[in-house]
C-alpha cells in the first residue's frame, strides 16, 4: 500500500476522555518508542502521598497507542484541579520503586527494560473495562537515589525529567451540583490536494484552530462531543489511502496487507490531530468521541459492495483502530468485546444534573440494504429505550440531549426519495451525493429506524411532557437549526448541527439550493418543521449550557468574511437560541 505523505509533521498525541464520573481516560501516543511513566496528582500538590503512576512501554513505527484509566480516590475528590504528565526513561525502570519494604534496594541487580506492553511489578495485571492500564497509587522509595538522578526516583519523575506529554483536568462537575456544560465539533479534514498533486493544508487553517482552542477554553466545557469524522481516510485525493484497498482484494487479503491498512488508519489519526491548538484541547478537556463514515470510508454502509469481497476487512481495520483512538473515550453503554469477536455499537450515555445525554453510534451497524434499512443495532435501540425509561423516572432531568453524526433533518424529502434510489452513475454527476442521501434518516432505507426512534421519544414525552428534547449532530459541513413537532407531541423538539470544524467542502451553490430544506416543511414522521437558523458554511463549533431555566445553544463561528487578523476576536455571525421557551410550536408557526 502506498504511504500517504501529509503536509504536517506528526506530534506526540494524547486524547483525554471521561468514561464515568471521577474517571479520566488518557489515550497516549508519543512518537518515540521506549519506556515511560504517567503521573497524575492534584494541581499544586506534587506530593508522593497523592501521586498516582502507571508505567508504560511504547513500540516504534505505526504501533497502537496505549490508554490509562485514572479513578480519583474517594479521599482526593476535594481536589478539583488535577495535572498529569508522561515522562520518558532513557534507562530501565527500577523495581525498587514498587518495593517499599526492600531494605537494601541498592543491592538489587540492574532492572531490565520493560518488554512489549507489560507494566512493571504490581501494575502487570491492572486493566480497565476497555483494556486500559490503571493508574495506581505510587509507593514510597526510601532507599538510595537512582544513579541517574540526585533525588529519589519519584522526585526525578516529577521535577527533573522533561515531560513528553502533559495536561490537566477538572473534576468539579463530578459532584453533580454544577450545570453541565458541553461543546461539540465535527468534521476535521484540514487537507486539500494542491496543484502539484500533493497534500496541503486548506487555506482557512491559519488561526482557525487557535480560535477554536481559545473559544472552548473560555467556555470551560465539562465535556466536548466529537460527533464523527474526527479524521478522514479519504478526505482528498492526496490523502485517500482507503481506496487503495476498497474493491482490491489483493491489497488486504494477506496479513501484511491488513497490517499496512491498520498502520494507515493510525497515521490518519496521528496527522489529522497533529496541530498544537487541537492537541491543547484534546489533552486538557475531556472528549466523548463517536465515529461516522470517514473514519472508515465515505458513506460506509450505503452500498452493497461495502460488504462484498474483502471490503469487510476495511471495516474491521478501521473499527480496531477507532477503538484505540476514539470509541472508548466516553461512557460506553456496552463495553468492547474481546479482540476477534464481533464488537457492539459504541453508543454512550450519562446523566449530569439536569442534562440526560445519549450519543448514538450510527455507523457500526449501518446497512442501507437491509430490509427497511438499518442505522442502529437492535441492542443499541433497546439501550436507548431503556435509557429513556430511566430519564422518565428521574425528576431532576430537564433536558434530553442526543448526539448523532447524521442530523435528523437535512435534505428535502423528494431529494431523499429520488436520490437514494437513483443509479450511482447519475448521482456521481451531481458531485457523488448518493451516499450522503442514503445516509439521511429520511432516505428510503432508513425511514423505519427514524419512525421507531421518534416513537420512543413520543412515549417519553407522554410520561414527561415538560422535558425538552434536543438532537445535536454534525456531518453535513454546514451549521443550521430546526424545530420540529411530530404528531403526538405537545411541544417542539429541536435539531442543531455544528459542522464543520476544518472541512471546507460544500455542494455547489445551485445544487445546495435544490436539495436543502426550506424555511418550513412537513414530514409524516417529524411533523411540522421550521428552520431556526439559515445554513452557515464558515468553520464553527457549538456550546450547550443550562441557563436561567432554559438550555442555551450557542453557535460559535470563525468568520471567513473578516480579515484574518480580526477573526480571532469574535464574530457577528455567532448565533444563540434558548430551548425551553416554546409551547405547541406557536411562536415558530407564527414566525414571532
C-alpha positions in Angstrom: 0.0 0.0 0.0 1.4 3.4 -1.0 2.2 5.5 2.1 0.4 8.8 2.3 2.6 11.9 2.7 0.9 14.5 4.9 1.9 18.2 4.9 2.2 18.5 8.7 4.7 16.7 10.9 3.3 14.2 13.4 3.2 15.3 17.1 3.2 13.4 20.3 -0.6 12.7 20.8 -2.9 12.5 23.7 -6.7 12.4 24.0 -8.5 12.8 27.3 -11.8 11.0 27.8 -14.3 10.6 30.6 -15.8 7.1 30.9 -17.7 8.0 34.1 -17.8 10.4 37.0 -14.5 10.6 38.8 -12.7 8.9 36.0 -10.5 10.2 33.2 -9.1 8.1 30.4 -5.9 9.1 28.6 -5.1 7.8 25.1 -1.3 8.3 24.7 0.8 8.0 21.5 4.3 9.5 21.9 6.4 9.5 18.7 9.5 7.9 20.4 9.5 4.2 21.4 10.6 3.4 24.8 9.6 3.2 28.5 7.5 5.9 30.1 5.8 6.7 33.4 2.5 8.5 33.5 1.9 10.6 36.7 -1.2 12.3 37.9 -1.7 14.5 41.0 -3.9 17.3 42.4 -2.7 20.6 41.0 -0.3 22.4 43.3 0.2 19.2 45.4 3.1 17.2 43.9 3.4 15.0 47.0 4.0 11.3 47.0 1.0 10.5 49.2 -1.4 11.8 46.5 0.6 10.8 43.4 -0.7 8.2 41.0 1.5 6.4 38.5 1.5 3.8 35.7 4.5 2.5 33.8 4.1 2.0 30.0 6.2 0.8 27.1 5.6 2.1 23.6 6.8 0.3 20.4 8.0 2.2 17.3 6.6 2.6 13.9 2.8 2.8 13.5 2.1 0.6 16.5 -1.0 1.0 18.6 -1.4 3.8 21.2 -1.9 2.9 24.9 -4.6 4.1 27.3 -4.6 4.6 31.0 -7.6 4.9 33.3 -7.5 7.2 36.3 -10.1 6.9 39.0 -10.0 9.7 41.6 -9.8 8.1 45.0 -12.6 9.0 47.4 -10.2 10.8 49.8 -8.9 13.1 47.0 -12.2 14.2 45.5 -12.0 17.5 47.3 -9.2 18.5 44.9 -11.0 19.9 41.8 -8.0 20.6 39.6 -5.5 17.9 38.5 -2.4 17.7 36.4 -0.8 14.8 34.5 2.4 14.2 32.7 4.1 11.5 30.7 7.8 11.2 31.0 10.3 9.0 29.2 13.1 7.0 30.7 16.3 6.6 28.8 17.3 3.7 31.0 15.4 0.9 32.8 12.7 1.3 35.4 13.9 0.5 38.9 11.7 -2.2 40.5 12.7 -0.9 43.9 10.3 1.9 43.4 7.5 -0.6 43.7 9.0 -2.3 46.7 8.6 -0.2 49.8 9.7 -3.0 52.1 13.0 -3.6 50.4 15.6 -2.6 53.0 18.6 -2.5 50.6 17.5 -1.6 47.1 21.0 -0.6 46.0 22.0 -4.3 46.2 19.4 -5.4 43.7 20.6 -6.2 40.2 20.1 -3.7 37.4 16.5 -3.9 36.2 15.8 -4.9 32.7 13.8 -2.8 30.3 10.1 -3.3 30.2 9.2 -5.6 27.3 6.2 -5.1 25.0 3.3 -3.5 26.7 3.9 -5.1 30.1 3.8 -2.9 33.3 6.4 -3.1 36.0 5.9 -5.1 39.2 2.4 -4.5 40.7 1.0 -2.9 37.6 1.2 -6.0 35.4 -2.4 -7.2 35.7 -4.1 -3.8 36.2 -6.6 -3.4 33.4 -9.8 -1.4 32.9 -13.0 -2.3 31.1 -11.7 -1.3 27.7 -8.3 -2.8 28.2 -6.7 0.4 29.6 -3.9 0.3 32.1 -4.9 1.6 35.5 -3.1 4.4 37.4 -2.1 3.1 40.8 -1.0 4.9 44.0 2.7 5.4 43.9 4.7 3.7 46.7 7.4 5.5 48.5 11.0 4.6 47.7 13.2 5.2 50.8 16.4 3.7 49.5 19.2 5.3 47.6 18.6 7.6 44.7 18.6 6.4 41.2 22.2 6.5 39.9 21.0 8.8 37.0 19.4 11.4 39.4 20.3 13.3 42.5 17.0 12.7 44.2 14.7 9.6 44.7 13.0 8.3 41.7 9.7 10.0 42.5 11.2 13.4 42.6 13.1 12.7 39.4 9.9 11.9 37.6 8.1 15.0 38.9 10.7 17.7 38.8 13.8 16.6 36.8 12.6 14.9 33.6 11.1 16.8 30.7 7.5 15.8 30.0 6.8 14.3 26.6 3.1 15.0 27.1 1.2 16.9 29.8 -2.2 18.2 30.6 -4.8 19.0 33.2 -8.4 18.3 34.0 -11.1 19.5 36.5 -13.5 17.3 38.4 -15.8 20.0 39.9 -18.7 18.8 37.7 -18.4 15.3 39.0 -20.0 16.5 42.2 -23.2 16.9 40.1 -24.1 20.3 41.6 -22.8 22.4 38.7 -24.9 22.9 35.5 -23.5 20.6 32.9 -21.7 22.5 30.1 -20.9 20.6 26.9 -19.5 21.6 23.5 -19.3 19.8 20.2 -17.4 19.8 16.9 -17.3 17.5 13.9 -15.6 17.0 10.5 -11.9 17.6 11.0 -10.4 17.5 7.5 -7.7 20.1 7.2 -6.2 19.0 3.8 -6.6 19.8 0.2 -4.8 18.4 -2.9 -2.5 21.1 -4.3 -1.8 21.8 -7.9 1.2 19.6 -7.7 -1.0 16.7 -6.6 0.4 16.7 -3.1 -1.5 17.2 0.1 -1.5 20.7 1.6 -3.4 22.5 4.3 -6.6 24.2 3.3 -6.5 28.0 3.0 -8.5 28.7 6.1 -6.3 26.8 8.6 -4.3 29.9 9.7 -5.6 30.9 13.0 -8.7 28.6 12.8 -7.6 26.0 15.4 -6.1 28.7 17.7 -9.6 30.4 17.6 -11.3 27.1 18.4 -9.0 26.4 21.3 -9.4 29.9 22.7 -13.2 29.9 22.5 -13.5 26.5 24.1 -11.0 27.2 26.9 -13.0 30.3 27.7 -16.3 28.4 27.8 -14.8 25.7 30.1 -17.0 22.8 29.0 -17.1 19.7 31.2 -17.0 17.5 28.1 -16.6 18.0 24.4 -18.6 15.8 22.0 -16.6 14.9 18.8 -19.6 13.8 16.7 -17.9 11.9 13.9 -15.4 12.4 11.1 -12.7 13.2 13.6 -10.3 12.2 10.8 -10.6 11.3 7.1 -9.4 8.1 5.4 -10.5 9.6 2.0 -10.7 13.3 2.6 -8.9 14.5 -0.5 -7.2 12.7 -3.4 -3.7 13.2 -2.0 -4.7 11.7 1.4 -7.1 9.0 0.2 -5.5 5.7 1.3 -8.6 3.6 1.8 -9.5 3.4 -1.9 -6.2 1.5 -2.4 -7.9 -1.3 -0.6 -11.6 -0.8 -1.5 -12.6 -3.4 -4.2 -9.0 -4.5 -4.4 -9.0 -8.0 -2.7 -5.2 -8.5 -3.1 -4.5 -5.4 -1.0 -5.6 -6.8 2.3 -6.1 -10.5 1.7 -2.7 -11.3 3.3 -1.8 -10.5 6.9 0.9 -8.0 5.8 -1.7 -6.0 3.7 -4.2 -5.9 6.6 -1.4 -4.7 9.0 -0.5 -2.0 6.5 -4.1 -0.8 6.4 -4.2 -0.7 10.2 -1.0 1.3 10.1 -2.5 3.7 7.6 -5.6 4.3 9.8 -3.2 5.0 12.8 -1.3 7.5 10.7 -4.6 9.1 9.7 -5.4 10.0 13.3 -1.8 10.9 14.1 -1.6 13.6 11.4 -5.2 14.9 11.5 -4.7 15.6 15.2 -1.1 16.9 14.9 -1.9 20.6 15.4 -0.8 22.2 18.6 -4.1 24.0 19.3 -6.1 20.9 18.7 -3.8 18.9 20.9 -4.2 21.5 23.7 -8.0 20.9 23.6 -7.6 17.1 23.5 -5.1 17.0 26.3 -6.9 19.4 28.7 -10.6 18.9 28.0 -12.5 15.6 28.1 -13.7 14.4 24.7 -16.5 11.9 24.2 -16.0 10.7 20.6 -18.0 8.7 18.2 -17.2 7.8 14.6 -19.0 8.3 11.3 -18.3 7.2 7.7 -15.0 9.0 7.0 -13.2 7.2 9.8 -13.9 4.2 7.6 -14.7 5.3 4.1 -17.2 7.9 2.6 -20.8 6.6 3.0 -19.8 3.3 4.6 -22.9 1.0 4.7 -24.8 2.8 2.0 -23.7 0.5 -0.9 -24.0 -3.3 -1.2 -20.4 -3.5 -2.3 -19.2 -2.3 1.1 -20.0 -5.8 2.3 -18.6 -7.6 -0.7 -15.3 -9.3 -1.4 -12.6 -8.3 1.1 -14.2 -4.9 1.8 -15.4 -6.0 5.3 -11.7 -6.3 6.2 -11.6 -2.5 5.7 -14.3 -2.0 8.3 -12.5 -4.4 10.7 -9.3 -2.5 10.4 -11.0 0.9 10.8 -13.0 -0.3 13.8 -10.0 -1.8 15.6 -8.0 1.5 15.2 -11.0 3.6 16.1 -11.3 1.6 19.3 -7.7 2.5 20.0 -8.1 6.2 19.4 -11.7 7.4 19.9 -14.5 4.9 20.5 -13.6 4.1 24.1 -13.0 7.6 25.5 -16.5 8.1 26.8 -19.2 6.3 28.9 -19.9 3.4 26.6 -23.2 1.6 27.3 -21.7 -1.7 26.1 -18.0 -2.3 26.7 -15.9 -3.5 23.8 -15.8 -7.2 23.1 -12.5 -9.2 23.3 -10.3 -8.9 20.2 -11.5 -11.1 17.4 -15.2 -11.1 18.5 -18.0 -9.0 17.0 -17.9 -5.6 18.5 -21.1 -4.0 19.9 -22.2 -0.5 18.8 -20.1 2.2 20.6 -23.0 4.3 21.9 -22.7 6.3 25.1 -25.0 7.7 27.8 -24.8 9.6 31.0 -26.9 11.9 33.3 -25.3 15.0 34.7 -27.7 17.1 36.8 -30.5 18.5 34.5 -29.0 17.0 31.4 -29.5 13.4 30.2 -27.2 12.6 27.3 -27.3 9.8 24.8 -24.7 9.7 21.9 -25.7 7.3 19.1 -23.2 5.2 17.1 -24.9 5.4 13.7 -22.1 3.7 11.8 -21.1 0.4 13.3 -24.4 -1.4 12.3 -25.4 0.8 9.3 -26.7 -1.3 6.5 -28.8 0.6 3.9 -29.7 -2.6 2.0 -31.1 -4.5 5.0 -34.9 -4.9 5.0 -36.3 -1.4 6.0 -32.6 -0.3 6.3 -30.5 -0.3 9.5 -29.0 2.6 11.3 -28.7 1.3 14.8 -28.3 -2.3 16.1 -31.3 -3.8 17.9 -29.2 -3.8 21.1 -28.4 -0.1 20.8 -32.1 0.7 20.1 -33.1 -1.3 23.2 -30.5 0.5 25.2 -31.8 3.9 24.1 -35.4 2.9 25.0 -34.2 1.7 28.4 -32.3 5.0 28.9 -35.5 6.9 28.1 -37.3 4.9 30.8 -34.6 5.9 33.3 -34.9 9.6 32.2 -38.7 9.4 32.7 -38.2 8.3 36.3 -35.6 10.9 37.1 -37.4 14.1 38.0 -34.1 16.1 38.2 -33.6 15.7 34.4 -34.9 18.7 32.5 -33.3 18.2 29.1 -32.7 15.1 26.9 -29.7 15.9 24.7 -28.9 13.4 22.0 -25.8 13.3 19.8 -25.8 11.8 16.3 -23.3 12.1 13.5 -26.0 12.5 10.8 -28.8 15.0 11.6 -32.5 14.1 11.5 -33.2 17.0 9.2 -31.1 17.9 6.2 -32.4 17.3 2.7 -35.8 17.8 1.1 -38.0 14.7 1.2 -38.3 14.4 -2.6 -34.5 14.5 -3.0 -34.1 11.8 -0.4 -36.7 9.7 -2.1 -35.4 10.0 -5.6 -31.7 10.4 -5.0 -31.4 7.4 -2.7 -32.8 5.1 -5.5 -31.0 6.9 -8.4 -28.2 5.0 -10.2 -24.8 5.8 -8.8 -23.6 6.9 -12.2 -26.3 9.6 -12.2 -25.6 10.9 -8.7 -21.9 10.9 -9.4 -22.6 13.6 -12.0 -24.2 15.6 -9.1 -20.9 15.6 -7.2 -21.4 12.0 -5.9 -24.2 12.7 -3.4 -26.0 9.3 -3.4 -24.1 8.1 -0.3 -24.9 11.3 1.5 -28.6 11.0 0.6 -28.6 7.4 1.7 -27.0 8.4 5.0 -30.0 10.6 5.7 -32.5 9.3 8.3 -35.3 10.2 5.8 -33.9 8.2 2.9 -36.0 5.2 1.8 -33.8 2.6 3.6 -33.7 4.5 6.9 -37.2 5.8 7.5 -38.4 2.9 9.6 -35.5 3.5 12.0 -36.4 7.1 12.4 -40.0 6.3 13.0 -39.1 3.8 15.7 -36.8 6.4 17.3 -39.5 9.1 17.3 -41.9 6.6 18.8 -39.6 6.0 21.8 -39.3 9.8 22.2 -43.1 10.1 22.0 -43.5 7.7 24.9 -41.0 9.6 26.9 -42.8 12.9 26.1 -46.1 11.5 27.3 -44.5 10.5 30.6 -42.5 13.7 31.0 -44.3 16.4 28.9 -42.1 19.2 30.4 -38.9 17.6 29.2 -37.2 19.4 26.3 -35.7 17.1 23.7 -32.7 18.2 21.5 -30.6 16.4 18.9 -27.1 17.6 18.2 -25.3 16.5 15.0 -22.5 17.1 12.5 -21.6 15.5 9.1 -23.1 18.0 6.6 -20.3 20.7 6.5 -22.8 23.4 7.3 -24.3 24.6 10.6 -28.1 25.0 10.9 -31.0 24.6 13.3 -34.6 23.4 13.1 -37.6 22.9 15.4 -40.0 20.1 14.6 -43.2 18.8 16.1 -44.1 15.2 15.3 -47.7 14.0 15.7 -48.5 13.4 19.4 -46.1 16.0 20.8 -47.3 19.0 22.7 -44.1 21.0 22.2 -41.3 21.3 19.7 -38.3 19.2 19.5 -35.0 20.6 18.2 -32.2 19.8 15.8 -28.9 21.8 16.0 -26.0 20.9 13.7 -22.4 22.1 14.0 -20.2 21.2 11.0 -17.5 21.6 10.0 -14.5 22.4 12.2 -12.0 22.3 9.3 -13.6 20.6 6.3 -14.3 23.2 3.7 -16.0 21.1 1.0 -19.6 22.0 0.2 -22.1 21.2 -2.6 -22.2 23.7 -5.4 -24.5 26.6 -4.7 -27.2 25.7 -7.2 -27.3 22.1 -6.0 -27.4 23.2 -2.4 -30.4 25.4 -3.1 -32.1 22.4 -4.8 -31.7 19.9 -2.1 -31.7 22.0 1.1 -34.8 22.0 3.4 -36.7 25.3 3.1 -37.9 27.7 5.9 -40.9 25.4 6.6 -41.8 21.9 5.6 -43.9 19.0 6.7 -42.9 15.4 7.3 -45.1 12.4 8.1 -42.5 11.4 10.7 -41.2 14.7 12.0 -44.4 16.7 11.6 -44.2 20.5 11.1 -40.5 21.5 10.5 -39.3 25.1 10.9 -35.9 26.5 10.2 -34.5 28.5 13.1 -31.1 29.4 11.6 -30.1 29.7 7.9 -27.3 27.3 6.9 -23.9 28.7 7.6 -20.7 27.3 6.0 -18.0 29.1 7.9 -16.0 26.9 10.3 -17.9 26.6 13.5 -18.4 24.8 16.8 -21.2 24.8 19.3 -21.7 25.2 23.1 -24.6 24.0 25.2 -25.4 25.1 28.7 -28.4 25.2 31.0 -29.0 28.8 32.0 -31.9 30.6 33.8 -34.5 27.8 33.2 -33.6 27.1 29.5 -30.9 25.3 27.6 -28.8 27.8 25.7 -27.4 26.7 22.4 -24.7 29.0 21.0 -23.1 28.5 17.6 -19.5 29.9 17.6 -18.4 31.0 14.1 -15.0 31.6 12.7 -16.0 34.4 10.3 -14.2 34.0 7.0 -15.6 37.3 5.8 -13.4 39.2 8.3 -9.7 40.0 7.6 -7.5 37.2 9.1 -6.2 39.4 11.9 -9.8 40.1 13.1 -11.2 36.6 13.0 -9.9 35.6 16.5 -11.7 38.4 18.3 -15.3 37.2 17.7 -17.9 37.2 15.0 -21.2 38.9 14.3 -22.3 35.6 12.8 -22.4 33.9 16.3 -26.0 32.6 16.9 -27.9 31.9 20.2 -31.1 30.1 20.8 -32.7 29.2 24.2 -34.5 25.9 24.3 -37.4 25.8 26.7 -39.4 28.9 25.9 -41.9 27.5 23.4 -45.2 25.6 23.8 -47.1 23.9 21.0 -44.8 25.4 18.4 -47.0 28.5 18.1 -44.1 31.0 18.1 -42.4 29.2 15.3 -45.7 28.8 13.4 -46.4 32.5 13.6 -42.9 33.5 12.8 -42.5 35.5 16.0 
